[in-house]
Amino acid sequence: MSSADRYTKAFPVSWDQLHRDAKALSWRLLDKGPFKGIVAVTRGGLVPAAIIARELELRVVETVSVSSYAWQDQGAAGVLKAPVAAQAERGAGWLLVDDLVDTGKTARIVREMLPEAHFATVYAKPEGRPLVDTFITEVSQDTWILFPWDTETRFVEPLVKSNGNG
């Protein structure tokens, strides 16, 4: 299935909204810890992990680098960098954070590496949702989330015109 067929809706997320949603995720995680540290799934999980680390006063932040996305198209996934300390403990006591769980391709890889970690994402889609322990907002599978680091301010046609009705 091509990306044009897979994503029929767009869900733009502003910096303010992402901050509020990551803080809401922190509230949900308060009683799930204490955590030894955070493993951020790069790159998308870096910003939410920073906010959550501040809110939960976690000082140890590791990263796991998994490459699976090209613009609106998931390619072959591969681990570019493993979270050494967390992996040595199978993730026990660690918080694993990503911005989004979509089809679950990346989630399966990091879950396999850190099966005992608590996995939290800000946003979740139905196919990947069962792989995470905690999330804030669910969006439909056919929605492309436009994160603030992937967008810039510009004029947008009114919906009526962009759908060929005007």
Phi and psi in degrees as GROMACS dihedral restraints (atoms count N, CA, C in turn):
[ dihedral_restraints ]
;  ai    aj    ak    al  type     phi  dphi    fc
    3     4     5     6     1   -77.9    20    10
    4     5     6     7     1   161.1    20    10
    6     7     8     9     1   -62.8    20    10
    7     8     9    10     1   -31.6    20    10
    9    10    11    12     1   -64.0    20    10
   10    11    12    13     1   -33.6    20    10
   12    13    14    15     1   -81.1    20    10
   13    14    15    16     1   -32.0    20    10
   15    16    17    18     1   -75.3    20    10
   16    17    18    19     1   -38.0    20    10
   18    19    20    21     1  -114.4    20    10
   19    20    21    22     1   109.4    20    10
   21    22    23    24     1  -108.6    20    10
   22    23    24    25     1    -8.2    20    10
   24    25    26    27     1  -128.6    20    10
   25    26    27    28     1   153.9    20    10
   27    28    29    30     1  -120.7    20    10
   28    29    30    31     1   140.3    20    10
   30    31    32    33     1  -126.2    20    10
   31    32    33    34     1    93.1    20    10
   33    34    35    36     1   -75.4    20    10
   34    35    36    37     1   134.7    20    10
   36    37    38    39     1  -117.9    20    10
   37    38    39    40     1   123.7    20    10
   39    40    41    42     1   -84.1    20    10
   40    41    42    43     1   166.8    20    10
   42    43    44    45     1   -59.1    20    10
   43    44    45    46     1   -42.3    20    10
   45    46    47    48     1   -62.3    20    10
   46    47    48    49     1   -44.7    20    10
   48    49    50    51     1   -65.1    20    10
   49    50    51    52     1   -42.3    20    10
   51    52    53    54     1   -61.0    20    10
   52    53    54    55     1   -42.3    20    10
   54    55    56    57     1   -62.5    20    10
   55    56    57    58     1   -46.1    20    10
   57    58    59    60     1   -60.8    20    10
   58    59    60    61     1   -44.2    20    10
   60    61    62    63     1   -67.0    20    10
   61    62    63    64     1   -38.9    20    10
   63    64    65    66     1   -67.3    20    10
   64    65    66    67     1   -36.5    20    10
   66    67    68    69     1   -68.1    20    10
   67    68    69    70     1   -38.9    20    10
   69    70    71    72     1   -62.2    20    10
   70    71    72    73     1   -38.1    20    10
   72    73    74    75     1   -63.5    20    10
   73    74    75    76     1   -39.0    20    10
   75    76    77    78     1   -59.1    20    10
   76    77    78    79     1   -42.5    20    10
   78    79    80    81     1   -58.3    20    10
   79    80    81    82     1   -44.5    20    10
   81    82    83    84     1   -65.9    20    10
   82    83    84    85     1   -26.9    20    10
   84    85    86    87     1   -87.4    20    10
   85    86    87    88     1   -11.6    20    10
   87    88    89    90     1   -51.2    20    10
   88    89    90    91     1   -45.4    20    10
   90    91    92    93     1   -92.1    20    10
   91    92    93    94     1     6.6    20    10
   93    94    95    96     1   -92.4    20    10
   94    95    96    97     1   -17.8    20    10
   96    97    98    99     1   -90.1    20    10
   97    98    99   100     1  -159.0    20    10
   99   100   101   102     1   -74.4    20    10
  100   101   102   103     1   154.0    20    10
  102   103   104   105     1  -110.1    20    10
  103   104   105   106     1   146.6    20    10
  105   106   107   108     1   -71.2    20    10
  106   107   108   109     1   -31.1    20    10
  108   109   110   111     1   175.9    20    10
  109   110   111   112     1  -176.3    20    10
  111   112   113   114     1  -115.5    20    10
  112   113   114   115     1   142.2    20    10
  114   115   116   117     1  -113.3    20    10
  115   116   117   118     1   112.8    20    10
  117   118   119   120     1   -89.8    20    10
  118   119   120   121     1   131.3    20    10
  120   121   122   123     1   -83.7    20    10
  121   122   123   124     1   114.1    20    10
  123   124   125   126     1   -85.6    20    10
  124   125   126   127     1   146.6    20    10
  126   127   128   129     1   -97.1    20    10
  127   128   129   130     1   -29.1    20    10
  129   130   131   132     1   -57.8    20    10
  130   131   132   133     1   -30.6    20    10
  132   133   134   135     1   -81.3    20    10
  133   134   135   136     1    -6.9    20    10
  135   136   137   138     1   -63.3    20    10
  136   137   138   139     1   -47.4    20    10
  138   139   140   141     1   -67.2    20    10
  139   140   141   142     1   -51.4    20    10
  141   142   143   144     1   -59.5    20    10
  142   143   144   145     1   -37.3    20    10
  144   145   146   147     1   -63.9    20    10
  145   146   147   148     1   -38.5    20    10
  147   148   149   150     1   -63.7    20    10
  148   149   150   151     1   -42.8    20    10
  150   151   152   153     1   -65.6    20    10
  151   152   153   154     1   -45.6    20    10
  153   154   155   156     1   -65.7    20    10
  154   155   156   157     1   -40.2    20    10
  156   157   158   159     1   -59.1    20    10
  157   158   159   160     1   -41.2    20    10
  159   160   161   162     1   -64.8    20    10
  160   161   162   163     1   -48.6    20    10
  162   163   164   165     1   -66.4    20    10
  163   164   165   166     1   -33.2    20    10
  165   166   167   168     1   -98.2    20    10
  166   167   168   169     1     3.6    20    10
  168   169   170   171     1    51.9    20    10
  169   170   171   172     1    49.1    20    10
  171   172   173   174     1   -98.4    20    10
  172   173   174   175     1   130.6    20    10
  174   175   176   177     1  -103.3    20    10
  175   176   177   178     1   -19.2    20    10
  177   178   179   180     1   -95.4    20    10
  178   179   180   181     1   115.8    20    10
  180   181   182   183     1  -126.6    20    10
  181   182   183   184     1   120.2    20    10
  183   184   185   186     1  -110.5    20    10
  184   185   186   187     1   169.1    20    10
  186   187   188   189     1  -131.1    20    10
  187   188   189   190     1   150.9    20    10
  189   190   191   192     1  -124.2    20    10
  190   191   192   193     1   127.3    20    10
  192   193   194   195     1  -106.8    20    10
  193   194   195   196     1   114.9    20    10
  195   196   197   198     1  -124.9    20    10
  196   197   198   199     1   129.6    20    10
  198   199   200   201     1  -106.6    20    10
  199   200   201   202     1   117.4    20    10
  201   202   203   204     1  -142.9    20    10
  202   203   204   205     1   -10.0    20    10
  204   205   206   207     1  -112.1    20    10
  205   206   207   208     1   139.1    20    10
  207   208   209   210     1  -117.7    20    10
  208   209   210   211     1   165.4    20    10
  210   211   212   213     1   -45.3    20    10
  211   212   213   214     1   113.5    20    10
  213   214   215   216     1    53.6    20    10
  214   215   216   217     1    23.6    20    10
  216   217   218   219     1  -147.5    20    10
  217   218   219   220     1   120.6    20    10
  219   220   221   222     1   -83.4    20    10
  220   221   222   223     1   125.5    20    10
  222   223   224   225     1  -101.8    20    10
  223   224   225   226     1  -163.0    20    10
  225   226   227   228     1   -68.6    20    10
  226   227   228   229     1   134.5    20    10
  228   229   230   231     1   -90.1    20    10
  229   230   231   232     1   146.1    20    10
  231   232   233   234     1  -153.6    20    10
  232   233   234   235     1   146.6    20    10
  234   235   236   237     1   -85.9    20    10
  235   236   237   238     1   122.5    20    10
  237   238   239   240     1   -96.3    20    10
  238   239   240   241     1   -29.8    20    10
  240   241   242   243     1  -153.0    20    10
  241   242   243   244     1   129.9    20    10
  243   244   245   246     1   -96.7    20    10
  244   245   246   247     1   151.4    20    10
  246   247   248   249     1   -85.6    20    10
  247   248   249   250     1    92.2    20    10
  249   250   251   252     1   -55.6    20    10
  250   251   252   253     1   -55.0    20    10
  252   253   254   255     1   -63.3    20    10
  253   254   255   256     1   -46.5    20    10
  255   256   257   258     1   -66.4    20    10
  256   257   258   259     1   -37.2    20    10
  258   259   260   261     1   -67.4    20    10
  259   260   261   262     1   -33.8    20    10
  261   262   263   264     1   -62.4    20    10
  262   263   264   265     1   -25.0    20    10
  264   265   266   267     1  -104.9    20    10
  265   266   267   268     1    11.8    20    10
  267   268   269   270     1    57.9    20    10
  268   269   270   271     1    19.4    20    10
  270   271   272   273     1    86.7    20    10
  271   272   273   274     1    -1.1    20    10
  273   274   275   276     1   -58.1    20    10
  274   275   276   277     1   122.6    20    10
  276   277   278   279     1    84.3    20    10
  277   278   279   280     1     1.0    20    10
  279   280   281   282     1  -102.8    20    10
  280   281   282   283     1   152.4    20    10
  282   283   284   285     1  -107.0    20    10
  283   284   285   286     1   122.8    20    10
  285   286   287   288     1  -102.0    20    10
  286   287   288   289     1   124.7    20    10
  288   289   290   291     1  -126.6    20    10
  289   290   291   292     1   133.1    20    10
  291   292   293   294     1  -137.5    20    10
  292   293   294   295     1   162.3    20    10
  294   295   296   297     1   -72.4    20    10
  295   296   297   298     1   -35.7    20    10
  297   298   299   300     1  -153.6    20    10
  298   299   300   301     1   143.2    20    10
  300   301   302   303     1  -112.7    20    10
  301   302   303   304     1   122.6    20    10
  303   304   305   306     1  -106.8    20    10
  304   305   306   307     1   -97.1    20    10
  306   307   308   309     1   -81.5    20    10
  307   308   309   310     1   -16.9    20    10
  309   310   311   312     1    98.0    20    10
  310   311   312   313     1     0.8    20    10
  312   313   314   315     1   -60.0    20    10
  313   314   315   316     1   -52.9    20    10
  315   316   317   318     1   -66.4    20    10
  316   317   318   319     1   -42.2    20    10
  318   319   320   321     1   -58.3    20    10
  319   320   321   322     1   -40.5    20    10
  321   322   323   324     1   -63.3    20    10
  322   323   324   325     1   -39.9    20    10
  324   325   326   327     1   -64.7    20    10
  325   326   327   328     1   -48.4    20    10
  327   328   329   330     1   -72.5    20    10
  328   329   330   331     1   -31.3    20    10
  330   331   332   333     1   -63.8    20    10
  331   332   333   334     1   -39.7    20    10
  333   334   335   336     1   -64.6    20    10
  334   335   336   337     1   -39.3    20    10
  336   337   338   339     1   -70.7    20    10
  337   338   339   340     1   -36.8    20    10
  339   340   341   342     1  -130.6    20    10
  340   341   342   343     1    65.0    20    10
  342   343   344   345     1   -64.5    20    10
  343   344   345   346     1   -21.3    20    10
  345   346   347   348     1  -100.7    20    10
  346   347   348   349     1     1.7    20    10
  348   349   350   351     1   -73.9    20    10
  349   350   351   352     1   155.7    20    10
  351   352   353   354     1   -88.4    20    10
  352   353   354   355     1   118.1    20    10
  354   355   356   357     1   -99.8    20    10
  355   356   357   358     1   120.8    20    10
  357   358   359   360     1  -127.0    20    10
  358   359   360   361     1   137.1    20    10
  360   361   362   363     1  -129.9    20    10
  361   362   363   364     1   154.5    20    10
  363   364   365   366     1   -74.1    20    10
  364   365   366   367     1   -45.8    20    10
  366   367   368   369     1  -120.8    20    10
  367   368   369   370     1   150.9    20    10
  369   370   371   372     1  -141.9    20    10
  370   371   372   373     1   142.6    20    10
  372   373   374   375     1  -110.4    20    10
  373   374   375   376     1   156.2    20    10
  375   376   377   378     1   -53.6    20    10
  376   377   378   379     1   -40.9    20    10
  378   379   380   381     1   -64.5    20    10
  379   380   381   382     1   -35.7    20    10
  381   382   383   384     1   -97.1    20    10
  382   383   384   385     1   -16.5    20    10
  384   385   386   387     1   -51.1    20    10
  385   386   387   388     1   -40.7    20    10
  387   388   389   390     1   -63.9    20    10
  388   389   390   391     1   -14.9    20    10
  390   391   392   393     1   -85.5    20    10
  391   392   393   394     1   -13.2    20    10
  393   394   395   396     1  -107.6    20    10
  394   395   396   397     1   153.3    20    10
  396   397   398   399     1   -88.3    20    10
  397   398   399   400     1   -35.9    20    10
  399   400   401   402     1  -142.6    20    10
  400   401   402   403     1   137.8    20    10
  402   403   404   405     1  -150.0    20    10
  403   404   405   406     1   170.4    20    10
  405   406   407   408     1  -106.0    20    10
  406   407   408   409     1   -54.8    20    10
  408   409   410   411     1  -124.5    20    10
  409   410   411   412     1   131.7    20    10
  411   412   413   414     1  -101.4    20    10
  412   413   414   415     1   135.7    20    10
  414   415   416   417     1  -123.2    20    10
  415   416   417   418     1   159.6    20    10
  417   418   419   420     1   -67.0    20    10
  418   419   420   421     1   156.5    20    10
  420   421   422   423     1   -61.7    20    10
  421   422   423   424     1   -29.3    20    10
  423   424   425   426     1   -89.2    20    10
  424   425   426   427     1    16.5    20    10
  426   427   428   429     1  -103.8    20    10
  427   428   429   430     1   130.2    20    10
  429   430   431   432     1   -95.3    20    10
  430   431   432   433     1   120.7    20    10
  432   433   434   435     1   -84.9    20    10
  433   434   435   436     1   123.6    20    10
  435   436   437   438     1   -96.0    20    10
  436   437   438   439     1    97.6    20    10
  438   439   440   441     1   -74.8    20    10
  439   440   441   442     1   153.3    20    10
  441   442   443   444     1   -61.9    20    10
  442   443   444   445     1   -26.8    20    10
  444   445   446   447     1   -77.6    20    10
  445   446   447   448     1    -9.2    20    10
  447   448   449   450     1  -107.2    20    10
  448   449   450   451     1     6.5    20    10
  450   451   452   453     1  -130.2    20    10
  451   452   453   454     1   166.9    20    10
  453   454   455   456     1  -144.8    20    10
  454   455   456   457     1   160.9    20    10
  456   457   458   459     1   -76.6    20    10
  457   458   459   460     1   129.4    20    10
  459   460   461   462     1  -160.3    20    10
  460   461   462   463     1   166.2    20    10
  462   463   464   465     1   -67.7    20    10
  463   464   465   466     1   140.3    20    10
  465   466   467   468     1  -126.6    20    10
  466   467   468   469     1   134.6    20    10
  468   469   470   471     1   -61.2    20    10
  469   470   471   472     1   145.6    20    10
  471   472   473   474     1   -59.7    20    10
  472   473   474   475     1   149.9    20    10
  474   475   476   477     1   -51.2    20    10
  475   476   477   478     1   -43.1    20    10
  477   478   479   480     1   -60.2    20    10
  478   479   480   481     1   -35.0    20    10
  480   481   482   483     1   -79.5    20    10
  481   482   483   484     1   -35.3    20    10
  483   484   485   486     1   -74.6    20    10
  484   485   486   487     1   -17.8    20    10
  486   487   488   489     1   -95.6    20    10
  487   488   489   490     1    10.4    20    10
  489   490   491   492     1    78.7    20    10
  490   491   492   493     1    13.2    20    10
  492   493   494   495     1   -98.0    20    10
  493   494   495   496     1     4.4    20    10
